[in-house]
Amino acid sequence: MEKDEKEYFIVTDETGKELKCEIIMTFDSEEFGKSYVVYQIDGDETGEVFAAAYDPEEGEEGHLQQIESDDEWEFVEEVLENFLEDEEEAEAAEHDHEHEHDVDEEDKE
């Protein structure tokens, strides 16, 4: 997935309302034998993040499954924290590179 290219899916909540959700990341766990999706509800100002297991073989009409154990939650949280740290580091490096480029341009003048 390209950095600026967002992917979405639709979740139907318990009242039957369809919610557009932005995928933050997906990953697999050999330990638990599952695939996971971390997502946010599109347009939600709270910034709340959700996670669920899913079966990638179900295709477009897949069903999200609840994460069942504390061990599973700890695993998902650790993966998400590492992902967010990597994103922050990449943004910081990109920001530093932009400043280096600005300095280079000033030197040429």
Buried (B, 14 or more C-beta within 10 A) or exposed (E): EEEEEEEEBEBEEEEEEEBEBBBBBBBEBEEBEBBBBBBBBEEEEEEEEBBBBBEEEEEEEBEBEEBEEEEBEEBBEEBBEEBBEEEEEEEEEEEEEEEEEEEEEEEEE
